[in-house]
């Protein structure tokens, strides 16, 4: 059986670095793309993950985990760290800026655009934390778990902000809000 790539990296074998990239580059990239919506940020996270993999190669113990598992765990941690740093660095764009006036006369597009603008206005009525959670979810395409990991807000709180925010948006848009979910009194 060949010596594990990480042991060769730890021993200073320069060919092992290329072998590691060839063997595990796809794995690390797929982890980054699964967790991150922006391809450029995912590529940055992959680079950071491999740097961390080189630095920690000596810590690999084949008796504890497979090489792929060790690399995947480091990659996942680095991607989450990258997401957190992006979350602190980048403010989410207001949704109304993302809704542009259509240049065509397509009526369906115009209706969707008008509805999107109404929804953007409704979002303005939310508390800031509800706005942030909904923007990360809707615009950023993030799951509740990803929002919690990125922002540091507990998962249950993220879910609460999302639910209450959506209910408030429905209420503002006249689609029914909290009252739709209140129990009906039984007829006597």
N, C-alpha and C positions, 0 to 999 in steps of 0.2 A: 504494500500500500504506500502511495506517495505521501510525502510529508505535507501537512496542511499548508495552504498558501500563507495564512497569517503567521505561522511559525517561521516560514521563510522570510517574510517581510520583517519580522522582529529580529531575525538573524542578519538583516542587511542585504538580502538578495534583491538586486535591482530588477531582475526579470520577474520576481514575484509580484511586484507592483502592477506590471502590465497584465500578468496572469489574473490578478485579483479584479482589475477593471474588466477584463474580458469575461471572467466567470460570473461576477456579481454586479456588473454595471446595470444590466437589465432589471435585476431585483431591486436595487436601490432606486433607480429611476421610477419604477412602477410604484414603489411606496410613496415617493415624492409626488407623483402625478395624482395618485389616489387621494392624498390628503390636501393638495394645494390646487387651487383653481387657475393660477397663473403659471404658464409654462416657463417663463424666464425665472421666476422665483423658485420653481421646482428645480431647474437646472442649477441655480445657486446653492440650493439646499443639498443637491447631490454632491457638488464639489466639497461643501463643508462636511458632509457625512464621510466622504472618503478621506479627507484630512484627519478627521477624528478616528477613522478606522486604522489609518497608518499609526497614529499616536498610541492607540490602544491595542495594537496587534499582539504585544507581549503579554497582555492580560488574558488572551484567549486560552481556554482550557477545554480540550476536546472531550474530557470526561463529564463536563457540565452541560454543554450544548453543542449542536453541530455548528460548523463554520457559517453556514447560511443563516442560522438563527442568530448567532452572535452579530453578524453583519446587519441583519434586518433590524435587530433591536437598537443598535447604534444609529442606523439610518433613521428609524422612526423617531428616536429622541431628537436628533438634529433637525429633522423636518418640523417637528412640533416647536422646537426652539426658534426656528426661522419664522414660523407662523406667528409666534408670540411677538417677535421683534418687529415683524411687519405690522401687526395689530397695534403696536405702540407708536410706530413711525407714520403710518398712513391713516389719515382720516377718511372715512367713507364719504364718497361724493353724494350730494343730495340726489334723490331719485328724479326730481323734476329736471335736473340738468341732463339726465340720461334720456329723457323723453324729448325727441326733436319733432318739429313740425314736418309732416310728410311733404315731399315735393310732388307726389303723384295725386291723382284724383280718385284713387282707390278708396271707396267709401268705407269698406271694412277696416282698412288701415287707419282711416281718420277716426272711426268709432273707437278703435282700440287705443289710439293715441289720446283721445279725449278721456277715455276711462282711466288710462294710466296717469294722466294729469290730475284727475279727480282723486285717485288713490294716493298720489304724491302729496296732494293738499291734505288729505285725511291723515297721512303719516305725520304731518306737522303738528297735529293735535295731540300726539302721544308724548309721554314722558321720554326724556333723552335715552334712558337705558332700553326702553321698548323700541324706540327708533333704531338704535344701534343693532340690537338683536335681529330685528326684522330686515334691516338693510344687509347685514352679513348673511342672513339666510336667503333672502330673495335675490339681491344683486350679486352677492359673493358666492351663492350656491353652496354655502356651508351647512353641514348638519348641526343639530343642537350640540352634539358631543364636540365637534370641531370648534364651534363658537365658545363653548365652555373652556376648552383647552387653550384657545387663542387668547381669550380675554381674561381668563382667570376667574370668571364668574362660575359659581357652582352650577352643575347641570340642571338641577331642579329649578333654580332661579331663572336660568336661560329659558326653560320650558314655560315657566310662569309668565315671563315677560313676553314671549312669543304669543302665547294663548291670549293673554289680556290685551296685547297690542292688536292682534287680529280681530278680536271681538270689538274693540273700540273702533277700528277702521270700518268694520261692517256696520256698526251703529252710525258712524258719521256719514257713510255712503247710503244710508237708508236701507240696508240689506238685512237689518235685524242684528242686534248686538246681544247684550247679556240676557235680555228677556227671552230670546229663543231657547236658552238653556236653563231657565228657571223651571222648577217642577210645577205642573199644572195642578190646580186644586181639584180634588175628586168631586164629581157631582153627587149630591145626596138625594 
